[in-house]
Amino acid sequence: EYEPGYDMTKARDHRAMAGFSMGGMQTVNIGICECLDIISNFGAFSAAPTTYSANQINEHLRAFGEFDIKLFYNVCGSSDATALGSHKAAVDGLVEGSGKRLMDHKNFIWHQVSGGHSMGVWYVGIYNFARMAFCDTL
């Protein structure tokens, strides 16, 4: 039930947004770039094609001030002709330039596995993302 005056930011670490392919792109565009104040866990599975460059994503991140990312997990197949290039380009440079204390292999994960733009790759992503986002493994 809706509670008037409820502060959505209080429980942001218990919320996640993730998606496959175009849903992965929307996780970056909408989730990270527009909703960082209410969500802190993000999963992009073969995000294709991303709308923003890493520099543009960093600009959006800096606008959120004190809100950090708890987890940004990315997975893509090594033979994914649809997403690999654009997905990798969108996240390259986020660790260095975001100002959000993203740390490689801590709260920022780039996971490239064998496979294409397919559920086989995304099953790996779902499993890993759910464990990292909702178990205290970070």
Secondary structure, DSSP 8 states (H G I E B T S, - for coil): ---TT--GGGGGGG-EEEEETHHHHHIIIIIIHH-TTT--EEEEES--S-SS-HHHHHHHHHTTTT---SEEEEEEETT-TTTHHHHHHHHTTHHHHSSS---BTTTEEEEEESS-SSHHHHHHHHHHHHHHHHSS--
